[in-house]
Amino acid sequence: MNQPATPQVTAPVPPQPHRPARALIGLALVVPAVIAWVWSYVLPTLSTVARSFQADGPRGSGESVGTANYETAFSSGFAGQVGFAVLLGLIPLAVALLAAPLLAVLADRAGRVTRLVTRGVLALPLAAYAPVAVLLGRRGEAIEAGTLRQDLQSPRTFLVSTLAQVTFGLVVAVAATLYLSALRRREPDHRPAPAMLAVGGLLGLGVLAAALQTYAAPAILTGGGPTGTTTATPVFAATQTAFRTMRLGVGSATSTLLLVLLGLLGLAAVALILATRLRIEFDGWRDGPAVREAESFAGRRPLLVGLTAVALVVVLGVTVWASLPWLRNLSSDAGRLPNGVETSTVFANTWVPPLMSTLVAVTVAALAGFGIGALRPLGRYSELLLVPFAPWLFVGVGPLAIAGFERTEELDQLGMFLGLVPPVWLSVPALFAFTLLFRGQHARWRSGGDAGRTLLLPALPMFAVTALPTWLAHAQGTLWTTLVSRGPDSLTAPGLVQMIADLRFGPEGELPLGLVLPLPMLLLFVVLFVALMIGYVDRLAIRTGRRTDAGELPAGADEPVRKVTA
């Protein structure tokens, strides 16, 4: 007997703003990010470029010197500085493109429990990010052992090997975390190779950009080398030229050339994102049948579990071994500090100013990301709104330090608490992360999902995922605080410990390395990073191409109507 036809009924779709209203709201949410972007990046960049054509002296009073500063920058070895910076990034690049994906594949194929353990272990190198303390500790041990003079006979080899050891755990943690998200499946036959390749491309660009902006390692370990340029990177050379020899024009020329290179890397990154239709999807708080099926197949391979365990032991072993000079002094007493320096003041100067800028920068980025990725004011072309921000995707404080210093000086904030606030009021990486996340969730919302469940709730933990590393990185930096600090009341922990090391202050050469990342703060970051990695990041999937379950509407298309079987 013939079965009656199954009737189709229209399910109620949660109300959503009309297209024109949604587009206007989306553009309005981008406005604060544009203002912060202009203030934090565009104006300092224009100031740096203008300064590069002026003679030395107060800003705006120097005569035009044409391209003389650029000629001096090249004759002083800018090409060699870039080459050495790339050399510094080769080993981390190999780790990010070879070792990290291997670990991610092993952990993914070994099953859910192994994957979660891997994510939890990878949170430790992220939480223990204290490069100044580690580098100063290693330098102190080399001085005690009497090997530093021998190491400095081959400064390039010394710096390359030391930096590779110190950054190994961090690079593996960041890269493997992203690869694991790229490996997350929607169906058993899902092919994650395109997402893996896209992630690898972005990691490669990011590692090169970070290497070009290396500052702490040459400043602490070699001081730029015997000739001043042997182990100098572009950021180190620019700041030394501008603030040690007071040639701000030449330093600005070096910074401008560096900004061009970083801008090209950022544009390449956004081109890769647009070409691959890269997005981040939140797969819910429970695994679907496809993921469980794939994992059950891989979970019957105990060999993979053993190999993953060995790889994690190697990562932790190298990380701990490289950080031992710092870890030994982590819980030690600060000892005698210079006159007028209070531990509480140093702690506040270290952690509060970067927290202020981080909260604003990530909040503004989240609003703009929602406006671009969720409300999609330009329809399928909305990600083009990221292009103006792209040249500054990888730009840190260093290339804009000269312009930032002169602005702080004009505002009379040198040596003041507000002067310690990093001059970054928009996190461009966070803007990209939120945009890609809301882009990944957009189709589910448009196909009838609740806005709170499909958009807002998955994005709330992303605020912590982007804010915590930003806060930690700014708090552990030394370049900006070194430039704006004046006197004991404006010292931060990394700057104070580096000053003590340079002056050889303290009994028997001991350094208060525990001040840089105190044990309570370290434990706090460990707990937060582990919780985020296991409870949230593991639910994120990085995917490319068009969605197979819900398409994306072009600009001006009508809202979809969801049909269900009665």
N, C-alpha and C positions, 0 to 999 in steps of 0.2 A: 504494500500500500504506500502510496506517495505520502511523504512527510510534508506538512504544511510549511510554506515559506516562513523563514524566521524574520519577524518584523524588525525593522530598524527604527530606533527611537533616538531622539536627540537628547544627549545628557546635558544638564545645565553646566554652563561654563562660568567660572567666577568672573565677575565684572572686571574689566580692564579699561584703562583710559583709552579714549579714541586716539587714532593715529596722530593727528596734528597736536593734540594736547600732550601726548606721550613724547613726541619729538621735542616740543618746547621745554618740557620738564627735563628731558635728558640733556639738552644743551645748557639749560640753567645750572644743572648739577656740575657741569664741566667748568663753569666760569670760575669758581674758587681755585680749582687746580690751575687754570690758565694764569690767574693773578699770582699764585705762589710760584708757578713756573717762570714767569717773567721776572719776578723779584729775585728768585734764588738762582736762576740759570741764565736767562737771556741778558738781563742788564749786566751781571758780572762778566759774561762772555764778551759783550760789546765793550765794556770798560777795559778788559784785558787786551782786546784787539787794538783799541785806540791807544792804550798805554804802550803797546809794542812799537808804535811809530813815533814815540816821543823820546826826547832826551831825558836823562835822569834828573830827578827833582820832584817837588810836590806835584801831585796829580793836577793836570790842567795848566800848569805853569811852564812845562817843558816845551822846547821848540821841536818842531817836526824834524826828524832825522831820516825820513824816507825808509828805506829797507836796510839801513845800516845795522839795526839791532838783529835783524834776521841773519845778515851776513856774519855778525859776531857769533850768534848762536850756532850756526853751522860750522864756523871755524873752530868753535870751542868743543865740537864733538857731538852735536845733536844726533847725527846718524849713528855714531857709535853708542850713544846712550840708549837709543831705541833698540839697536841690535843686542846690547847686553840685557835690556829688559826682556826682550823676546827669549834670549837664552835662559833667563831666570824662569820663564814660564814653560819651557819645553818639558821638564820632568813632570810638573803638575798637569800639563796638558796630556801627557802620556797616561798618567794615572787616571785622569777624568775620562779618557776615551778608550782605555784598555782594561785597567784593573777594576774600575767601578762598575762598568756594565757586566763584566764577568761575575762579580759578586752579586749583582742584582739578579742576573739570570739564575744563578745557583739558588739564591734565597726564594725566588719566585717559583721555581720548579720543585723545591723541597717541601712546599705546603704552607698552610696558613700559619701554623705555630712558629715555624722557622722564620717565616717572613716577618712576623710581629717581633720576634726576638731580635732579628737583624735590625729592624727599625729602632727598637729600643736601645740597642748597643750603639748605633750610629748617632743617636742623640748626644752621647757623651762627648765626642770631639767638638760638636757644635756648642755645647754648654761651656766647655773649658777653653773658649777662645780668649787667650791672653798672650798675644804675640810679643808684646814688649817685655813682659815678665819672663817668658821663655827665652827670648834672645839675650836679655841681660843676664839671666842665670847661666846660660851657656857661655857667654863671654867671661863671666866671673870665674867659672870653673876652668876655662882655658887659661886665664891669668894665674890662678892658683897652681895649675899643673905645669905652667911654664911653656905651654904649647902655642899660645896666641901669636907670638912673634914668628914662629915657624909657619903657622897657618897664613899669616899675612904676607908671607913671601909669594904665595900664589893666591891673591885675594879673590880672583874671579872663581876659581875652583872652590875655595872655602865658602864663599857666599852662596854659590849655586847649590852645593851639597847641603849646607846648613838649612837654607830656605826650603829645599825639597823635603828634608826630614821634618822640619817644623810644621809644614803645611800638609803633609801626607794625609793625616787623619781627617783634617777638615775637608780636603778636596774629595776624598773617598766618601765622606758622609754626605756632602751636598750632592755629588753626582749620583751616587747609588740611590739616594732618596728619590731623585727625579726619574731615574731609569725604572725604579720599581713602580712608580705611578704610570709610566709609559707602557709597562708590561701588563697592566691590569686589563682583564678581558671583559667584554660584554657578552660574547658568545664563545663556545668552545673552539670554533675555527677562526676566531678573530686573529688577525695578523698585526702584531704590534711593531713590526719593523719600521714602518714610516714614522711612527711616533718616536721610536728609539733614535732614528737618524736625526730627526728634528731636534730632539733634546741634546744629542751629541753636538750638533752644529751650534746651538745656543751656548752650551757649556764651553766649547772651544773659543767662541768669541768672548765669553765672559772671562775665561782664564787669561787670554791675551790682554784684555783690557785691564785686569787686575795687575798683571805683571808690569804693564807700562806705567802704572801708578804706584809701584812699590816705593816705599819711603823708609819705613822703620828699619828694615834689615840693613841696608847700606849705612844708614845713619848710626846704628848701634854697633855693628860688627866691624865695618871697615872705614867709616867716615868718608866714603867716596873713593877710597884707594889712595895710594902714595902720590899719584899725580893729580888727584882731585877729580879725575874723570874716568879712571880705570874701572871702577865699579859704581859709577854714578848712573842713576836712572833719570828719565826726563823730569819727574817731579822733584827728586832730590837736587838735581842740577838747577832747576828753576828757582827753588826756594833758597838754595845756598847763594846763587848769584844775586837774587833780589835782596835778601836780608843780611847776608854776611858781607858782601862787597858793595851793597847799596846800588846795584845796577838794576833798577826795577824795569827799565825798558828792555834790557836783554832777557831778564827773567820772564817778562810778559811775552816776549817773542817765542821763547821756548814753550811756554804754557799754551800759546795760540797754536803752535804747530802740533802739540800734543792733543789739543781739543779737536783739531781736524781729524787726526787718526782715530780718536775715540768716537767722534761723530760718524765716521765711516763704519766703524764696527757696530754702532747702534742702529744705523740705517740698514746694514746687512741683517741684523737680528730681526727688525720689524719686517723686512722683505721676506725672510724665512717664515715668520709667523703668518703673514698674509698669504704667501704662496701655498703653504701646507694647510691652511685653515685650522691652525693649532687652537686648542681650547682645553679647558680644565673642567671635568665633570665630577660632580659629587654622586657617588653610586649608592647613597643611602647608608643607614647604620648597620644593615645586614647584607651579607653576600647573597646575590641571586643564584639561581640554579646553574647558570652557565659558569660562574666563577667557582662554585663548589664542585662542579663536575671536573673542571680543569684541574683544580687543586687536589681532588681525590686521586686523579690519575698520577699527578706528580708526587703526592704524599707517600706512594708505595716505593719510593726510591731512597732507602736509608743512606746510600752512598752520597747522594746530594746533600743530605743533612750533615754528614760528616765533613764534606768538603766546605760547606758553608761555615761550619764551626771553626775549621782550621783557618779559613780566610778572615773571620772575625777576630780570632786570636792574634793573627798577624797585624791587623789594623790596630787593635788595641795595644799590642806590644810595641809597635813602632811609635804610636802616639804617646804612650806612657814613657818610653825610653827617651824620646825627644824632649818631653816636658819635665823630666826628673829634676833638673836644676831648679825649676820653679816649684814643683810639688813638694820637694824636701823642705821648702821654706814657707809652705802655704799656711801652716798653723803657728809659725814662730812669731814671737813678739816683735813689734815694729822697732823696738829699741830706741835709741836716742835720735831724735829728729832735729833738723836745724831750728835755730831760735825763731819763735813766732809762728811756727807751723803747728796747727792743731789737727789731730787725727779726724775729729768730727767734721771740721771744715773741709779737709781734703776729701773725705767720703762724700759730702754734699756736693762739692764742686765736680766730682767725678761722675756722679750718677744722676743728679737732678737736672742740670742743663740739657744733656742729650735726651732725657725723658721728655722734657717739654717740647723740643723740636720734633721728636719721633711721634708723639701723640697727634700733633697738628699735621705732620707730613703724611702719616698713614690715614688719618681721618679724611683729609682732603682727597687723597688717592682713592679711598673706598667710595666716596660720593661720586667722583668722576667715573670710576670703573662701573658703578651701577648705572650711571647715565648713559655710558657708551655701550656696555655689554648687555644690559637688561632692557633698557628702554629703546635702544637702537634708533637714534634720531635720523640716521642716514640709511636705515634698513640694512641690507646685506653689506653695504659699504661702510658701516659705522666704524669698523676698525681703522679706517683711514684717518680717523681723528687722532690716532696714536702717532702718526707720522711726524707731526711737529715736535713731539716730545722725544722721538727716537734718538736724535744726536746726543742727548744727555742721559740715555739709558744707563750707560756704564761710567758716567762722570762722577767722581767723588769730590772731596773737599780740595784735594791737592791742586788740580789744574786751575782752580778759581781762587786759590788762597791769597794771591796778591791783591786781587780786586776785593775780596772779602775783608782782608786786613785794612785796606785803605777806607772801606766803608765803615768798619768798626771804629777806626781812628777818628773819622769825621763825626761819628755819633758820640764821641767821648766815652766809649765803653771798654777801652783797653784796661785790663786789670780789674774790671767790674764783673759781677756775677753774670749779668746779662751778656757780656762779651764772650763768656764761655759757651753760650748756646751755639751749636753748629749752625752755620748760615744756610740751612737746607730746610725749607718749609713745604716741600713736596717730595715724596719718595717716588721717583719714576719707576723703579722696579715694582713697587707695590701697586702703582697704577696699572701696569701691565698685568700683574697677577690677578687683581680684582676684575679687570676687563675680561680676561680669558676665562675666569671662573663664571662670571655672570653670562658670558657668551655660551658657555657649556650648559648652563641651566636655563637659558632663555627658551629653548624649544619645548622643554617640559612645562614651563609656565604658560607659553602660548598655546599648548595643546590641552590646557584645562587644569594645570596644577595650581595649587594654592600658592599665592605669592610668598606668604610667610614660610611655608614649608619648602618650597622649591628654590627660593631666592635668598631670603634673609637668614634663615637658620643655618644653611650651609656656609654662608659668608661670615658669620660671627667669629668662628674660630680662626678664619683666615686673617682676621685683624691681629690676633696674637702671633700667628705664623710669620707675618711680615714685620710686626712691630718689635718683637723680641730680638731677632738678629740685628735689626737696625739700631736699636738701643744699645745692645752689647758692642757692636762695631764702633759706634761713635764714642762710647765710654772708654774703649780700649785704645783709641787713637791718640797720637801725640802731636801731630803736626799743627792742627788748629790751636790747641791749648798752649803749645809752646810759643806760638806767634802772639797770642793775646794776653798771656799771663804776665802780671806785673806784681811781684812781691809775694809774700807767704800766704796772703788771703785769697789768692786766685790760682793756687797750685792744684793740679789734679794728681791722682795717684801715679799714673804712668809717667807724667812729666816730673813729679817729685823723685821717683825712684831713678829715673834716667839722670836727673841732675845730680843726685847723690852718687851714682856710679861714675859720672864724669869727673866729679870733684874728689872721688875716692874718700867720701865722708863715711864715718861709722867705725866701730871697733872691729879690728881684724878684717876690714873690708867687707863685712856682712851687709847685705842689702835687704830692706824690708819688702821683699817681693810679695808677701802676703797682702800688702795694701792694694795691689793692682786689681786683683779679683779675689776679695775676701772669701773665706770658706762659707759663711752664710749665703752670700750672693751666688757662689758656685753651686751650692746645694739647691737654692731656689731655681736657678736656671736648669739644673739637671732634672728636677721634678717637672717643671713646666715643659721642657723639650720632650721628655719621655712621654708625658701624657698626651701632648699634641701629636707626636709621631705615631703612637699606637692607636689613640682614640680618634684621630681626625685625618691626618695626612695619609694613613693607610686606606682611607675611603676615597681618596682623590685619584682620578684617572686622567692622564694626559693623552689626548687623542687627536687625530688629524683627519682631514677629509670631511665629507658631508656625513651628517648623522643618518643612520639607517632606520631609526624609529620615528623620527619627526623632522621634517624639513624646515628650512628657514625661509621665511617669506621675504620677497623683495620689498624695496621701499614703496610705500603706498598701498600694499596689499591689504585685503580685508582680514579680519580676525578669523581663525579657523573654527570650524564647528566639529566637536568631537562626537562621534557616533558609537554607540555600544549596542551589543546584541541583547535583545530582551530575553 
